[in-house]
């Protein structure tokens, strides 16, 4: 029969696992501020490389970000 301490450890592990699953399902790691920082980092990469394929992909991400996060990030001029 497990000891009282073992039961508490198992309970804490189960609660932690549930918390991780809930945060994953609600996409807390995909929050708008984090996505905006990723876009800003990729904009700096584009400024260094001027790669047209990166620009097109980044504009698609910016457009999707603006729609989903109710934001107004300006798209890049790929020309």
C-alpha positions in Angstrom: 0.0 0.0 0.0 1.5 3.4 -1.0 2.4 5.8 1.7 0.7 9.1 2.2 3.7 11.0 0.7 3.6 8.9 -2.4 -0.1 9.6 -2.8 0.6 13.4 -2.6 3.4 13.1 -5.1 1.1 11.3 -7.6 -1.7 13.8 -7.0 0.7 16.7 -7.8 2.0 15.0 -10.9 -1.5 14.4 -12.2 -2.5 18.0 -11.5 0.6 19.2 -13.3 0.0 17.0 -16.3 -3.6 18.2 -16.5 -2.4 21.8 -16.4 0.1 21.2 -19.2 -2.6 19.5 -21.3 -5.1 22.4 -20.8 -2.5 25.0 -21.6 -1.5 23.1 -24.8 -5.1 22.7 -25.9 -5.9 26.4 -25.3 -2.8 27.3 -27.3 -1.3 29.6 -24.6 2.0 29.1 -26.3 0.6 30.6 -29.5 -0.5 33.8 -27.9 -0.6 37.0 -30.0 2.3 38.8 -28.3 4.6 35.8 -28.9 3.6 35.5 -32.5 4.2 39.3 -33.0 7.7 38.9 -31.6 8.4 36.0 -34.0 7.2 38.2 -36.9 9.4 41.1 -35.8 12.4 38.7 -35.7 11.6 37.4 -39.2 11.3 41.0 -40.5 14.8 41.7 -39.3 16.0 38.5 -41.2 14.2 39.8 -44.3 15.9 43.2 -44.0 19.3 41.5 -44.0 18.6 39.0 -46.8 16.0 40.7 -49.0 14.8 37.2 -49.9 11.5 37.5 -52.0 10.3 34.0 -50.9 10.8 35.0 -47.2 8.9 38.2 -47.9 5.9 36.4 -49.4 5.8 33.9 -46.6 6.1 36.7 -44.0 3.3 38.7 -45.6 1.1 35.7 -45.4 1.9 35.2 -41.7 1.3 39.0 -41.1 -2.1 38.8 -42.8 -3.1 35.8 -40.8 -1.8 37.4 -37.6 -3.8 40.6 -38.3 -7.0 38.6 -38.9 -6.6 36.3 -35.8 -5.2 38.8 -33.3 -7.2 41.9 -34.3 -4.0 43.7 -35.0 -2.7 46.1 -37.7 0.9 45.1 -38.5 2.0 46.5 -41.8 2.8 44.1 -44.5 6.2 44.3 -46.2 6.9 45.7 -49.7 8.4 42.8 -51.5 9.0 44.7 -54.8 
